[in-house]
Amino acid sequence: MAVIDIFEGYFPASCVYNGRERHAAKVTLTSDSEKGQIRYEAAVTFFPHDDEEDFAVSYDAYASRVIYEGKGRRSKKKEKVFLEELPDIVRELSEELEGEVDLEHPLREVRLG
């Protein structure tokens, strides 16, 4: 099994979940491949981020969506399309948690895999 984060970023956000304010979100696009099968999943996790050094991610305010699953292997062409669609998917996932993510201003450099 090969699990790779194609995209991982931390962004300013706003969300109240389980009575706790969240000020940041971790956004990922992950590929998972095994035995000729590939799956891509987008996820957003809101976490407190009470100060600039606080990157302790709590996974209770979490939403994800499988955006592709089928036979094959990693495809740079598909991944490019998924990365272009990621902002809309993040917005939809955030709305499920009654939150909002500011993808325009990363809190640290975005990692692409």
N, C-alpha and C positions, 0 to 999 in steps of 0.2 A: 504494500500500500504506500503510495506517495502522496502526501498531503502538503500542498504548497500554497502560501498566501500570495496570490497574484498582486493584491493591493492591500496595504495596511496603513491606516492613517488615524490620527487623533485630531479632533476638531472641537471648537467651541460649540456648545449645545445648550438647550434648555429643556428640562423635563422634570416633572415631579412624579416619582414612582414609589410606592409603598410609604408615602408620607415624607419622602426624602428628596430634596432638591438635587438635581444633577446638572452640572455645568459643562460637561464635556461628553463626547461620544467617541468610541473606537469603531471604525468602519473597516470591514474586510470583504474581500472577494477571494474565495478559497477554491482551489481545484483539488479533487480527490480522485486518484486513478488507481485501478487495480484490475488485473486480469482482463484487459481489453475494454474496461468500462471507465467512463469519465463522468464526473459530476462537478458542477460549479454551483457554489452557494454564496450569496451575499448576506451580510449580517451587520447589524448595528447594536451596540451596547452602550447605554447611557451610564455614566459613573459620576461620583460626586465632584472631583477635581476642585477641592476647596481652596487650593492655592497652586501657584505655578509649578510646584514640585510634585504635586499629588497626582500620580498616574495609576493609583490602585484601582483596578477595574473590578467592579462588582457585577456579577452576571445575572442579577435578578431582573434588570430592565433590559431585556434582550429580545430581539426579533430577527428572524432570518427567513430566507426564501431560496429554495433550489431553483436556479434559473435555467439549468440545462442538465440533463442526465441521459446517457445513452452509450452506445458502443463507440469505441474510438480511443483517442489519446489527446493529450494537450494540443491545442491549435492556437497559434499566435493570431490568426485571422479571427477566430471566434472570441478570443480574449480581448482583442481590440474593440469589437462590437460590445461585449459585456462591460468593458470599462466606460464606453460612451454612454451606455444605458444606466450605469451605476448611480448617478445623481438622482434620477427619477425613482429608482428602486429604493434608495436610501430615504427619499422623501416619503414614499408610501409606507415603508417599514416604520419610520419615525412617527407618522400619523397614527399607526396602530397603537403606539405607546403614548400618544398625545404629547409628543415631543417634536423638537425641531433641531436640525444640524446645520451649521454654517460651513459648508464644504469649501468656501472661498478663502478661508483663513486657517490653514492647518496650525496646530499648536506645536508641532515639530515636523521635520521633513517626512514626507510620505515615502513609504517603502514600496517599490515595485519588484515583483519576483519573477 
